[in-house]
Amino acid sequence: MSHPPIQAIGAVAVEPSMARLDAAPLASRAPPGASFAQLLSSGIEQVNQKLIAADATVTAFALDDSVPIHQVTFALEEARLSFELAMQVRTRLLEAYQDLSKMQL
């Protein structure tokens, strides 16, 4: 017996902020000739925007029943992962700086 393909998957309305995946690396989004400081600043700003969006989603969920729980969970997890990645980058940069400062010239 043959079952028809699931049609409902395509019928789900996806919020525009959740439809995109930031698969492009940060370097490809940076303008040509961007300095290292500009790249870091841009990355920190993106993390901050994700944290602000997650906070707004949680607030909207607490005040209004129209925000689904999966959207809140997704926003919080995206913000958490972005923050963790930023902390890992910070840790690696500090380690590299300490290694360079220990080198004798």
ZASEMI-692347 format. One line per 8 residues: number of its first residue (from 1); their letters; for each residue x, y, z of C-alpha. Coordinates in nm, 2 decimals, m for minus. Example, Ala and Ser with C-alpha at 12.3 -4.5 7.8 and 13.67 -1.06 7.14 Angstrom:
<sites>
1 = AS = 1.23,m0.45,0.78 | 1.37,m0.11,0.71
</sites>
This chain:
<sites>
1 = MSHPPIQA = 0.00,0.00,0.00 | 0.14,0.33,m0.11 | 0.12,0.63,0.13 | 0.09,0.99,m0.01 | 0.38,1.22,0.07 | 0.33,1.45,0.36 | 0.18,1.76,0.23 | 0.16,1.94,0.56
9 = IGAVAVEP = 0.53,2.01,0.58 | 0.52,2.27,0.31 | 0.20,2.43,0.46 | 0.37,2.54,0.78 | 0.41,2.92,0.80 | 0.77,2.99,0.89 | 0.86,3.32,1.05 | 1.11,3.51,0.84
17 = SMARLDAA = 1.36,3.54,1.12 | 1.36,3.16,1.15 | 1.36,3.08,0.78 | 1.72,3.19,0.72 | 2.03,3.00,0.83 | 2.35,3.19,0.88 | 2.55,2.94,0.69 | 2.78,3.20,0.53
25 = PLASRAPP = 3.10,3.25,0.73 | 3.15,3.59,0.89 | 3.45,3.66,0.66 | 3.23,3.64,0.35 | 2.98,3.89,0.50 | 3.25,4.14,0.59 | 3.32,4.42,0.34 | 3.64,4.38,0.15
33 = GASFAQLL = 3.94,4.52,0.34 | 3.77,4.50,0.67 | 4.01,4.51,0.96 | 4.03,4.25,1.24 | 3.87,4.49,1.48 | 3.58,4.55,1.25 | 3.53,4.17,1.22 | 3.53,4.13,1.59
41 = SSGIEQVN = 3.29,4.42,1.64 | 3.06,4.28,1.38 | 3.06,3.94,1.54 | 2.99,4.09,1.88 | 2.70,4.30,1.74 | 2.55,3.99,1.58 | 2.56,3.80,1.91 | 2.41,4.10,2.08
49 = QKLIAADA = 2.13,4.11,1.83 | 2.05,3.74,1.88 | 2.04,3.80,2.26 | 1.81,4.09,2.22 | 1.58,3.89,1.98 | 1.57,3.60,2.22 | 1.48,3.84,2.51 | 1.20,4.00,2.30
57 = TVTAFALD = 1.07,3.66,2.20 | 1.05,3.55,2.57 | 0.88,3.87,2.66 | 0.63,3.83,2.38 | 0.56,3.47,2.49 | 0.51,3.58,2.85 | 0.26,3.85,2.75 | 0.09,3.69,2.46
65 = DSVPIHQV = m0.03,3.34,2.38 | 0.03,3.38,2.01 | 0.40,3.31,2.02 | 0.46,2.93,2.00 | 0.69,2.77,2.26 | 0.91,2.61,1.99 | 0.99,2.96,1.86 | 1.09,3.07,2.20
73 = TFALEEAR = 1.31,2.76,2.25 | 1.47,2.81,1.91 | 1.55,3.18,1.98 | 1.70,3.10,2.32 | 1.91,2.81,2.19 | 2.04,3.02,1.90 | 2.13,3.30,2.14 | 2.30,3.06,2.38
81 = LSFELAMQ = 2.50,2.89,2.10 | 2.61,3.23,1.96 | 2.72,3.35,2.30 | 2.91,3.02,2.37 | 3.09,3.06,2.03 | 3.18,3.42,2.12 | 3.32,3.30,2.45 | 3.53,3.03,2.28
89 = VRTRLLEA = 3.66,3.29,2.03 | 3.75,3.52,2.32 | 3.93,3.24,2.50 | 4.13,3.14,2.20 | 4.23,3.50,2.13 | 4.34,3.55,2.49 | 4.55,3.23,2.47 | 4.71,3.34,2.15
97 = YQDLSKMQ = 4.79,3.68,2.30 | 4.94,3.52,2.61 | 5.15,3.29,2.39 | 5.27,3.58,2.18 | 5.36,3.78,2.49 | 5.57,3.50,2.63 | 5.78,3.48,2.32 | 6.12,3.63,2.34
105 = L = 6.23,3.85,2.05
</sites>
